[in-house]
Amino acid sequence: MDINRFEKYLSLITDQPLVLSPAERGGILLTRKEHCRCPDCPTYQECAEKADDRIFCTLGAGREGCITDEELGCICSTCAVYHDVGFEKQFFCTRGNEQQQRILSVLEMREKVY
Protein backbone atom coordinates (compact mmCIF):
# COMPACT_ATOMS: atom_id res chain seq x y z
CA MET A 1 0.00 0.00 0.00
CA ASP A 2 1.41 3.36 -1.04
CA ILE A 3 1.33 5.97 1.70
CA ASN A 4 1.37 9.58 0.60
CA ARG A 5 3.32 12.39 2.25
CA PHE A 6 0.43 13.65 4.42
CA GLU A 7 -0.31 10.15 5.71
CA LYS A 8 3.37 9.70 6.62
CA TYR A 9 3.28 13.05 8.43
CA LEU A 10 0.06 12.09 10.24
CA SER A 11 1.47 8.67 11.14
CA LEU A 12 4.57 10.27 12.59
CA ILE A 13 2.64 12.61 14.87
CA THR A 14 0.11 9.91 15.82
CA ASP A 15 2.59 7.11 16.57
CA GLN A 16 5.09 9.43 18.21
CA PRO A 17 3.09 12.36 19.51
CA LEU A 18 4.82 15.62 18.86
CA VAL A 19 4.43 17.91 21.82
CA LEU A 20 5.04 21.51 20.88
CA SER A 21 5.49 24.34 23.28
CA PRO A 22 3.16 27.30 22.76
CA ALA A 23 6.12 29.23 21.30
CA GLU A 24 6.93 26.44 18.81
CA ARG A 25 3.29 26.13 17.75
CA GLY A 26 3.08 29.90 17.41
CA GLY A 27 6.20 29.89 15.24
CA ILE A 28 4.75 27.26 12.91
CA LEU A 29 1.47 29.15 12.62
CA LEU A 30 3.30 32.42 11.95
CA THR A 31 5.42 30.82 9.22
CA ARG A 32 2.36 29.31 7.59
CA LYS A 33 0.54 32.65 7.78
CA GLU A 34 3.45 34.31 5.97
CA HIS A 35 3.07 31.85 3.07
CA CYS A 36 -0.74 31.75 3.17
CA ARG A 37 -2.60 32.41 -0.08
CA CYS A 38 -6.11 32.46 1.45
CA PRO A 39 -6.66 36.23 1.00
CA ASP A 40 -6.15 35.81 -2.78
CA CYS A 41 -8.89 33.16 -3.03
CA PRO A 42 -12.30 34.00 -4.57
CA THR A 43 -14.08 32.26 -1.66
CA TYR A 44 -12.25 34.40 0.93
CA GLN A 45 -14.33 37.26 2.35
CA GLU A 46 -13.33 40.78 3.39
CA CYS A 47 -14.54 40.24 6.96
CA ALA A 48 -12.17 37.26 7.28
CA GLU A 49 -9.30 39.54 6.25
CA LYS A 50 -10.25 42.02 8.98
CA ALA A 51 -10.29 39.18 11.52
CA ASP A 52 -6.95 37.84 10.18
CA ASP A 53 -8.74 34.52 9.64
CA ARG A 54 -6.52 32.34 7.43
CA ILE A 55 -4.39 29.15 7.29
CA PHE A 56 -7.57 27.09 7.11
CA CYS A 57 -5.48 24.11 5.94
CA THR A 58 -4.06 23.99 9.46
CA LEU A 59 -6.84 25.39 11.64
CA GLY A 60 -9.92 24.17 9.78
CA ALA A 61 -12.96 26.02 8.48
CA GLY A 62 -13.45 29.73 9.11
CA ARG A 63 -14.13 30.54 12.74
CA GLU A 64 -15.42 34.07 12.43
CA GLY A 65 -18.58 33.25 10.48
CA CYS A 66 -17.28 35.26 7.53
CA ILE A 67 -16.62 32.41 5.14
CA THR A 68 -19.91 30.89 4.01
CA ASP A 69 -20.58 27.55 2.34
CA GLU A 70 -20.69 29.33 -1.02
CA GLU A 71 -17.57 28.07 -2.79
CA LEU A 72 -16.56 30.58 -5.46
CA GLY A 73 -13.28 28.89 -6.33
CA CYS A 74 -10.25 27.44 -4.58
CA ILE A 75 -6.52 28.15 -4.83
CA CYS A 76 -5.40 25.89 -1.96
CA SER A 77 -3.38 23.70 -4.31
CA THR A 78 -1.26 26.69 -5.37
CA CYS A 79 0.03 27.32 -1.84
CA ALA A 80 3.55 26.34 -0.73
CA VAL A 81 2.23 24.91 2.56
CA TYR A 82 -0.15 22.66 0.60
CA HIS A 83 2.74 21.07 -1.28
CA ASP A 84 5.20 20.99 1.64
CA VAL A 85 2.81 19.03 3.86
CA GLY A 86 1.35 16.92 1.05
CA PHE A 87 -2.29 17.93 1.23
CA GLU A 88 -4.77 16.50 -1.28
CA LYS A 89 -8.10 18.04 -0.29
CA GLN A 90 -9.23 21.62 -1.01
CA PHE A 91 -11.71 24.24 0.20
CA PHE A 92 -10.26 24.12 3.72
CA CYS A 93 -12.07 27.36 4.59
CA THR A 94 -15.51 25.78 4.05
CA ARG A 95 -14.95 22.03 4.48
CA GLY A 96 -12.36 21.84 7.26
CA ASN A 97 -8.67 20.98 7.29
CA GLU A 98 -7.11 17.95 5.56
CA GLN A 99 -7.54 15.59 8.50
CA GLN A 100 -11.17 16.65 9.10
CA GLN A 101 -12.04 16.13 5.43
CA ARG A 102 -10.39 12.71 5.30
CA ILE A 103 -12.26 11.58 8.40
CA LEU A 104 -15.55 12.77 6.90
CA SER A 105 -14.77 10.89 3.68
CA VAL A 106 -14.25 7.66 5.63
CA LEU A 107 -17.47 8.17 7.60
CA GLU A 108 -19.41 8.84 4.40
CA MET A 109 -18.01 5.67 2.83
CA ARG A 110 -19.00 3.66 5.91
CA GLU A 111 -22.56 4.99 5.73
CA LYS A 112 -22.81 3.79 2.12
CA VAL A 113 -21.43 0.34 2.96
CA TYR A 114 -23.44 -0.31 6.13
C-alpha positions as CSV (number, residue, x, y, z in Angstrom):
1,M,0.0,0.0,0.0
2,D,1.4,3.4,-1.0
3,I,1.3,6.0,1.7
4,N,1.4,9.6,0.6
5,R,3.3,12.4,2.3
6,F,0.4,13.7,4.4
7,E,-0.3,10.2,5.7
8,K,3.4,9.7,6.6
9,Y,3.3,13.0,8.4
10,L,0.1,12.1,10.2
11,S,1.5,8.7,11.1
12,L,4.6,10.3,12.6
13,I,2.6,12.6,14.9
14,T,0.1,9.9,15.8
15,D,2.6,7.1,16.6
16,Q,5.1,9.4,18.2
17,P,3.1,12.4,19.5
18,L,4.8,15.6,18.9
19,V,4.4,17.9,21.8
20,L,5.0,21.5,20.9
21,S,5.5,24.3,23.3
22,P,3.2,27.3,22.8
23,A,6.1,29.2,21.3
24,E,6.9,26.4,18.8
25,R,3.3,26.1,17.8
26,G,3.1,29.9,17.4
27,G,6.2,29.9,15.2
28,I,4.7,27.3,12.9
29,L,1.5,29.2,12.6
30,L,3.3,32.4,12.0
31,T,5.4,30.8,9.2
32,R,2.4,29.3,7.6
33,K,0.5,32.7,7.8
34,E,3.4,34.3,6.0
35,H,3.1,31.9,3.1
36,C,-0.7,31.8,3.2
37,R,-2.6,32.4,-0.1
38,C,-6.1,32.5,1.5
39,P,-6.7,36.2,1.0
40,D,-6.1,35.8,-2.8
41,C,-8.9,33.2,-3.0
42,P,-12.3,34.0,-4.6
43,T,-14.1,32.3,-1.7
44,Y,-12.3,34.4,0.9
45,Q,-14.3,37.3,2.3
46,E,-13.3,40.8,3.4
47,C,-14.5,40.2,7.0
48,A,-12.2,37.3,7.3
49,E,-9.3,39.5,6.2
50,K,-10.2,42.0,9.0
51,A,-10.3,39.2,11.5
52,D,-7.0,37.8,10.2
53,D,-8.7,34.5,9.6
54,R,-6.5,32.3,7.4
55,I,-4.4,29.2,7.3
56,F,-7.6,27.1,7.1
57,C,-5.5,24.1,5.9
58,T,-4.1,24.0,9.5
59,L,-6.8,25.4,11.6
60,G,-9.9,24.2,9.8
61,A,-13.0,26.0,8.5
62,G,-13.5,29.7,9.1
63,R,-14.1,30.5,12.7
64,E,-15.4,34.1,12.4
65,G,-18.6,33.3,10.5
66,C,-17.3,35.3,7.5
67,I,-16.6,32.4,5.1
68,T,-19.9,30.9,4.0
69,D,-20.6,27.6,2.3
70,E,-20.7,29.3,-1.0
71,E,-17.6,28.1,-2.8
72,L,-16.6,30.6,-5.5
73,G,-13.3,28.9,-6.3
74,C,-10.3,27.4,-4.6
75,I,-6.5,28.1,-4.8
76,C,-5.4,25.9,-2.0
77,S,-3.4,23.7,-4.3
78,T,-1.3,26.7,-5.4
79,C,0.0,27.3,-1.8
80,A,3.6,26.3,-0.7
81,V,2.2,24.9,2.6
82,Y,-0.1,22.7,0.6
83,H,2.7,21.1,-1.3
84,D,5.2,21.0,1.6
85,V,2.8,19.0,3.9
86,G,1.4,16.9,1.1
87,F,-2.3,17.9,1.2
88,E,-4.8,16.5,-1.3
89,K,-8.1,18.0,-0.3
90,Q,-9.2,21.6,-1.0
91,F,-11.7,24.2,0.2
92,F,-10.3,24.1,3.7
93,C,-12.1,27.4,4.6
94,T,-15.5,25.8,4.0
95,R,-15.0,22.0,4.5
96,G,-12.4,21.8,7.3
97,N,-8.7,21.0,7.3
98,E,-7.1,18.0,5.6
99,Q,-7.5,15.6,8.5
100,Q,-11.2,16.6,9.1
101,Q,-12.0,16.1,5.4
102,R,-10.4,12.7,5.3
103,I,-12.3,11.6,8.4
104,L,-15.5,12.8,6.9
105,S,-14.8,10.9,3.7
106,V,-14.2,7.7,5.6
107,L,-17.5,8.2,7.6
108,E,-19.4,8.8,4.4
109,M,-18.0,5.7,2.8
110,R,-19.0,3.7,5.9
111,E,-22.6,5.0,5.7
112,K,-22.8,3.8,2.1
113,V,-21.4,0.3,3.0
114,Y,-23.4,-0.3,6.1
